C-alpha cells in the first residue's frame, strides 16, 4: 500500500500486513466528527492515510 511520508516528502510502499486501521472521533460545536485512517509504521516513522468510510470498511487491516 502506498503512503506519503511527510518527513522525506516521498511516496513509500508499506506491506499490507503492517497496516492498521483506526477511527478518530472528536466533538465539535455541531456534533461529532469521525475521521477514518489507515496507519503504518515505516523506518520508525508513523504514517497516516486518511480514507473515506467505504474504503475503511472494505480494508482487511486490523482495527486498533
Secondary structure, DSSP 8 states (H G I E B T S, - for coil): -EEEETTTTEEEE--GGGEEEEEEEEEETTEEEEEEEEEEEETTEEEEEEE-HHHHHH--SEE-
